[in-house]
Amino acid sequence: MTVSMRVMSAGDGYKYLLRTVASGDGDRDLSTPLTRYYAEKGSPPGRWLGSAVPALGGGAITVGDQVTETQLQLLVGMGRDPVTGDALASACRNYPSVAASYQPSRRSAPGLIVGLIPRAVGPLDARMRLALEQREHLMQHRVAALTQAVFQSPEPWARNLISADQDAVEEHLKVVIAYRDRWEISSGNPLGAVPMDDAQRIDYERALGHVEVLWNFYENNVQGRQSDTRSPSRSIREEQ
């Protein structure tokens, strides 16, 4: 028997549980019922535990009862009684995202591996430094190989980002490819959907700057381009 414990933050934290853990570590749209949650293998339904459970809903919930999606949304997402909907505390505050105001440099910073991932700083022992250097080398080698594959056979997302001047665009393309590889992006859009996660959003903003540079190269060097075609990065920004 395996017991899983997850930390959930107030507010939107419950959505991760519903989207992944509660649906058997799969992924589902939050508008669909939790059918898999109760009917298929995977993480079992959550149950109410704790000495305060009888105080919820005027005793309508008892220890051991299954937790429903609505109850989880009311209690964790809104700070309300999971049965009556009465307020139990102040509403959960929405703080601005760290990444919302992040303005990355449009150049590949020397402190970033493949222009995306920060290098470790501070005192390091010899073994740790060697391990990090080997890790960086492997990452650079992988991104370089993926970049050459894209040059040789451009995927749909890259066709409007590659100009005739391969040397001029290569370093920028590597950043976009590193982002797609790191976050497992398979979309036909260069960067996929705008992420909600702060860590990924910072990487996204870094990569987006390079998408803009690549588009400018393409726009200036490729002839016969249709005048009404929109920049991928402009399209992305308009969707935010």
RODO-2510 file (C-alpha; in nm, 4 decimals, decimal comma):
residues 240
     n   res          X          Y          Z
     1     m     0,0000     0,0000     0,0000
     2     t     0,1303     0,3454    -0,0910
     3     v     0,0199     0,6652     0,0788
     4     s     0,0709     0,9923    -0,1064
     5     m     0,0764     1,3312     0,0651
     6     r     0,0651     1,6596    -0,1261
     7     v     0,0998     2,0177    -0,0114
     8     m    -0,1733     2,2462    -0,1454
     9     s    -0,1691     2,6219    -0,1267
    10     a    -0,4909     2,8126    -0,0637
    11     g    -0,6675     2,9623    -0,3638
    12     d    -0,5911     2,7807    -0,6891
    13     g    -0,3741     2,5103    -0,5316
    14     y    -0,6598     2,2588    -0,5377
    15     k    -0,6725     2,2742    -0,9189
    16     y    -0,3423     2,0874    -0,9478
    17     l    -0,4834     1,8088    -0,7325
    18     l    -0,7976     1,7832    -0,9444
    19     r    -0,6063     1,8010    -1,2716
    20     t    -0,3434     1,5390    -1,1957
    21     v    -0,3366     1,3540    -0,8671
    22     a    -0,7120     1,3117    -0,8309
    23     s    -0,7435     1,1796    -1,1870
    24     g    -0,4885     0,9043    -1,1462
    25     d    -0,1814     1,1204    -1,2148
    26     g    -0,3155     1,1838    -1,5624
    27     d    -0,4391     1,5135    -1,6979
    28     r    -0,7918     1,6358    -1,7524
    29     d    -0,9770     1,9515    -1,8292
    30     l    -1,1268     2,0950    -1,5111
    31     s    -1,4640     2,1267    -1,6849
    32     t    -1,5002     1,7464    -1,7106
    33     p    -1,6354     1,5311    -1,4262
    34     l    -1,3947     1,3330    -1,2097
    35     t    -1,5063     1,0052    -1,3668
    36     r    -1,1562     0,8609    -1,3857
    37     y    -1,0990     0,9631    -1,0269
    38     y    -1,3605     0,7181    -0,9014
    39     a    -1,3751     0,4570    -1,1777
    40     e    -1,0164     0,3879    -1,2877
    41     k    -0,6857     0,2903    -1,1363
    42     g    -0,4583     0,5601    -1,0045
    43     s    -0,4625     0,7792    -0,6965
    44     p    -0,7657     0,6829    -0,4825
    45     p    -1,0379     0,9297    -0,3794
    46     g    -0,9439     1,1625    -0,0956
    47     r    -1,1211     1,1238     0,2384
    48     w    -1,2007     1,3633     0,5198
    49     l    -0,9764     1,3305     0,8254
    50     g    -0,9232     1,5392     1,1375
    51     s    -1,0954     1,6348     1,4611
    52     a    -1,2617     1,9421     1,3030
    53     v    -1,4443     1,7447     1,0321
    54     p    -1,7724     1,7110     1,2310
    55     a    -1,7907     2,0908     1,2568
    56     l    -1,8166     2,1247     0,8787
    57     g    -2,1597     2,1457     0,7260
    58     g    -2,3330     2,1137     1,0603
    59     g    -2,2159     1,7546     1,0953
    60     a    -2,3079     1,6567     0,7401
    61     i    -1,9511     1,5329     0,6820
    62     t    -1,7974     1,2560     0,8923
    63     v    -1,4423     1,1292     0,9153
    64     g    -1,3768     0,8845     0,6310
    65     d    -1,6256     1,0349     0,3853
    66     q    -1,4997     1,0831     0,0313
    67     v    -1,4036     1,4378    -0,0673
    68     t    -1,5999     1,5669    -0,3650
    69     e    -1,4749     1,8116    -0,6256
    70     t    -1,7246     2,0755    -0,5131
    71     q    -1,6231     2,0386    -0,1489
    72     l    -1,2557     2,0776    -0,2357
    73     q    -1,3246     2,3855    -0,4443
    74     l    -1,5314     2,5486    -0,1700
    75     l    -1,2936     2,4777     0,1179
    76     v    -0,9483     2,5146    -0,0394
    77     g    -1,0295     2,7389    -0,3319
    78     m    -1,2713     2,9785    -0,1621
    79     g    -1,2229     2,9374     0,2125
    80     r    -1,5878     2,8364     0,2590
    81     d    -1,7712     2,5571     0,4359
    82     p    -1,7648     2,2612     0,1923
    83     v    -2,1349     2,1879     0,2497
    84     t    -2,3149     2,5148     0,3266
    85     g    -2,0812     2,7495     0,1376
    86     d    -2,0635     2,9841     0,4382
    87     a    -1,7413     3,1841     0,4679
    88     l    -1,4950     3,0308     0,7158
    89     a    -1,2268     3,2983     0,6824
    90     s    -1,1211     3,5910     0,4663
    91     a    -1,1244     3,5163     0,0956
    92     c    -0,7991     3,3825    -0,0445
    93     r    -0,5934     3,6673    -0,1796
    94     n    -0,4588     3,6713    -0,5333
    95     y    -0,1018     3,7972    -0,5339
    96     p     0,0641     3,9071    -0,8583
    97     s     0,2730     3,6412    -1,0247
    98     v     0,6496     3,6759    -1,0014
    99     a     0,6733     3,6216    -1,3752
   100     a     0,4000     3,8696    -1,4629
   101     s     0,6400     4,1638    -1,4420
   102     y     0,9547     3,9782    -1,5477
   103     q     1,1362     4,1555    -1,8310
   104     p     1,4190     3,9364    -1,9591
   105     s     1,7131     4,0529    -2,1661
   106     r     1,6795     3,9939    -2,5378
   107     r     2,0395     3,8632    -2,5471
   108     s     2,1696     3,5260    -2,4339
   109     a     2,3134     3,6113    -2,0946
   110     p     2,6557     3,4591    -2,0157
   111     g     2,5144     3,3273    -1,6874
   112     l     2,2533     3,1144    -1,8679
   113     i     2,3051     2,7682    -2,0092
   114     v     2,1798     2,7607    -2,3705
   115     g     2,0462     3,1098    -2,3032
   116     l     1,7742     2,9748    -2,0750
   117     i     1,8861     2,7962    -1,7585
   118     p     2,0800     2,9876    -1,4882
   119     r     2,4196     2,8534    -1,3920
   120     a     2,4889     2,7712    -1,0308
   121     v     2,6793     3,0450    -0,8471
   122     g     2,8650     3,0615    -0,5178
   123     p     3,1288     2,8371    -0,3622
   124     l     3,1203     2,4781    -0,4892
   125     d     3,3436     2,1842    -0,4056
   126     a     3,5409     2,0259    -0,6883
   127     r     3,3104     1,7261    -0,7320
   128     m     2,9969     1,9377    -0,7491
   129     r     3,1572     2,1796    -0,9942
   130     l     3,2662     1,8914    -1,2172
   131     a     2,9172     1,7396    -1,2087
   132     l     2,7588     2,0724    -1,3042
   133     e     3,0083     2,1235    -1,5875
   134     q     2,9322     1,7764    -1,7212
   135     r     2,5597     1,8455    -1,6960
   136     e     2,6008     2,1720    -1,8844
   137     h     2,8060     2,0019    -2,1546
   138     l     2,5376     1,7361    -2,2039
   139     m     2,2643     1,9992    -2,2236
   140     q     2,4564     2,2033    -2,4797
   141     h     2,5343     1,8935    -2,6850
   142     r     2,1695     1,7856    -2,6849
   143     v     2,0384     2,1288    -2,7853
   144     a     2,3027     2,1585    -3,0589
   145     a     2,1970     1,8202    -3,2008
   146     l     1,8274     1,9123    -3,1875
   147     t     1,9029     2,2451    -3,3568
   148     q     2,0864     2,0790    -3,6449
   149     a     1,7941     1,8400    -3,6893
   150     v     1,5559     2,1370    -3,7151
   151     f     1,7802     2,3068    -3,9726
   152     q     1,7913     1,9882    -4,1815
   153     s     1,4189     1,9151    -4,1570
   154     p     1,2244     2,2117    -4,0151
   155     e     0,9225     2,1200    -3,8064
   156     p     0,6030     2,3243    -3,8620
   157     w     0,6678     2,5498    -3,5608
   158     a     1,0116     2,6472    -3,6959
   159     r     0,9378     2,7135    -4,0629
   160     n     0,8748     3,0851    -4,0159
   161     l     1,1730     3,1278    -3,7840
   162     i     1,4568     2,9993    -4,0007
   163     s     1,6120     3,2377    -4,2511
   164     a     1,8865     3,1753    -4,5047
   165     d     2,1475     3,3130    -4,2651
   166     q     2,1847     3,0057    -4,0454
   167     d     2,4792     3,1416    -3,8482
   168     a     2,2835     3,4532    -3,7502
   169     v     1,9836     3,2641    -3,6142
   170     e     2,1417     2,9535    -3,4665
   171     e     2,2019     3,0807    -3,1116
   172     h     1,8511     3,2257    -3,0906
   173     l     1,6958     2,9066    -3,2254
   174     k     1,8841     2,7039    -2,9643
   175     v     1,7084     2,8943    -2,6855
   176     v     1,3653     2,8219    -2,8339
   177     i     1,4555     2,4555    -2,8817
   178     a     1,5919     2,4341    -2,5259
   179     y     1,2617     2,5714    -2,3973
   180     r     1,0565     2,3260    -2,6023
   181     d     1,2760     2,0374    -2,4904
   182     r     1,2848     2,1335    -2,1228
   183     w     0,9084     2,1828    -2,0931
   184     e     0,8131     1,9081    -2,3426
   185     i     0,6336     2,1414    -2,5844
   186     s     0,4839     1,9607    -2,8835
   187     s     0,2571     2,2391    -3,0108
   188     g     0,2832     2,3811    -3,3623
   189     n     0,3240     2,7183    -3,1901
   190     p     0,6970     2,7858    -3,1208
   191     l     0,6447     2,8092    -2,7433
   192     g     0,3078     2,6440    -2,6940
   193     a     0,0470     2,7896    -2,4592
   194     v     0,1313     3,0714    -2,2191
   195     p     0,2244     2,8908    -1,8936
   196     m     0,0710     2,9702    -1,5556
   197     d     0,3616     2,8308    -1,3539
   198     d     0,6092     3,1025    -1,2459
   199     a     0,9244     2,9018    -1,3186
   200     q     0,8104     2,8053    -1,6670
   201     r     0,6755     3,1558    -1,7343
   202     i     1,0203     3,3075    -1,6728
   203     d     1,1736     3,0604    -1,9196
   204     y     0,8882     3,1364    -2,1587
   205     e     0,9559     3,5106    -2,1497
   206     r     1,3266     3,4505    -2,2107
   207     a     1,2515     3,2289    -2,5094
   208     l     0,9852     3,4654    -2,6424
   209     g     1,2449     3,7382    -2,6874
   210     h     1,4429     3,5038    -2,9117
   211     v     1,1315     3,4130    -3,1100
   212     e     1,0930     3,7838    -3,1868
   213     v     1,4554     3,8091    -3,3014
   214     l     1,4156     3,5022    -3,5238
   215     w     1,0993     3,6424    -3,6763
   216     n     1,2751     3,9697    -3,7573
   217     f     1,5554     3,7800    -3,9324
   218     y     1,3004     3,5803    -4,1280
   219     e     1,0968     3,8883    -4,2153
   220     n     1,4024     4,0755    -4,3422
   221     n     1,5669     3,7899    -4,5343
   222     v     1,2962     3,5683    -4,6791
   223     q     1,1414     3,6917    -5,0029
   224     g     0,7891     3,6282    -5,1217
   225     r     0,6412     3,6311    -4,7706
   226     q     0,2698     3,7113    -4,7587
   227     s     0,2094     4,0590    -4,6190
   228     d    -0,0784     3,9538    -4,3922
   229     t     0,1148     3,6797    -4,2111
   230     r     0,1519     3,7677    -3,8453
   231     s     0,4645     3,7245    -3,6367
   232     p     0,4405     3,4135    -3,4153
   233     s     0,5607     3,6139    -3,1165
   234     r     0,3114     3,8920    -3,1850
   235     s     0,0345     3,6335    -3,2045
   236     i     0,1499     3,4869    -2,8750
   237     r     0,1516     3,8260    -2,7022
   238     e    -0,1950     3,9106    -2,8354
   239     e    -0,3272     3,5909    -2,6757
   240     q    -0,1898     3,6766    -2,3299
***
